[in-house]
Amino acid sequence: SSASCRVSNTEIYDNAGEGAAVSAKHATFDSCKIFRNTVGVSVSGTSAVKVSKCRISDNVTYGLIIGADASGTYTDNVVCANEIGVRIEGNATPSFTRNKVEDNRSDGAQCVDRSSGMLSLNAIKQNGGSGIMFDDSCSTQAHKNEIENNKLDGVVICGKSRPTLIANRIRANVQNGIVCADQSRAMVHANKISQSVGGVVLNTDAGGNF
């Protein structure tokens, strides 16, 4: 059987690489502070890690990268003051719920490659880039998130991505609420989009069901 580990109430900081690099099938991080590393937490392989009530902050590049065939649950964390808050890539299928993704210097969350999974009930606010970027061929679902006061767009949907956005509140982002570009196809239902320059902007070959 593969290794498993539980890490709780631990401070992980000032490391030259990742604060935590997880490829084990089963691992748990609970109530940790992970800060001032190059990457906060990197999850790969087929890991089904559980990360809860952690503060992942002030890392040089990414707060959290979930890639390869990883899944796992990420709940009640604060991901702040990193370059990019969260990146979901590869074929990853995480469940990312009730987190605060705030005050990152670039995007709050990036969903790329062929990743999917669920972003629900998160507060994605005051990031220096866009709140969420969906790119490549991802098919992530985003339900009931608060995406507010980001410095660029609330949500960017580009590449050939096929996200589903349901019942999100997308408010007071500096540029637009939702931008659809390239050959993306989005399903956007029952969202509230307000107080930006443009509400929904469809560019080039983009399409969607609104």
Helices and strands as residue ranges (DSSP letters): E 4-8, E 11-13, E 18-22, E 26-30, E 33-35, E 39-43, E 50-52, E 55-57, E 62-66, E 73-75, E 78-80, E 84-88, E 95-97, E 100-102, E 109-111, E 118-120, E 123-125, E 132-134, E 141-143, E 146-148, E 155-157, E 164-166, E 169-171, E 176-180, E 185-189, E 192-194, E 198-202, E 207-209
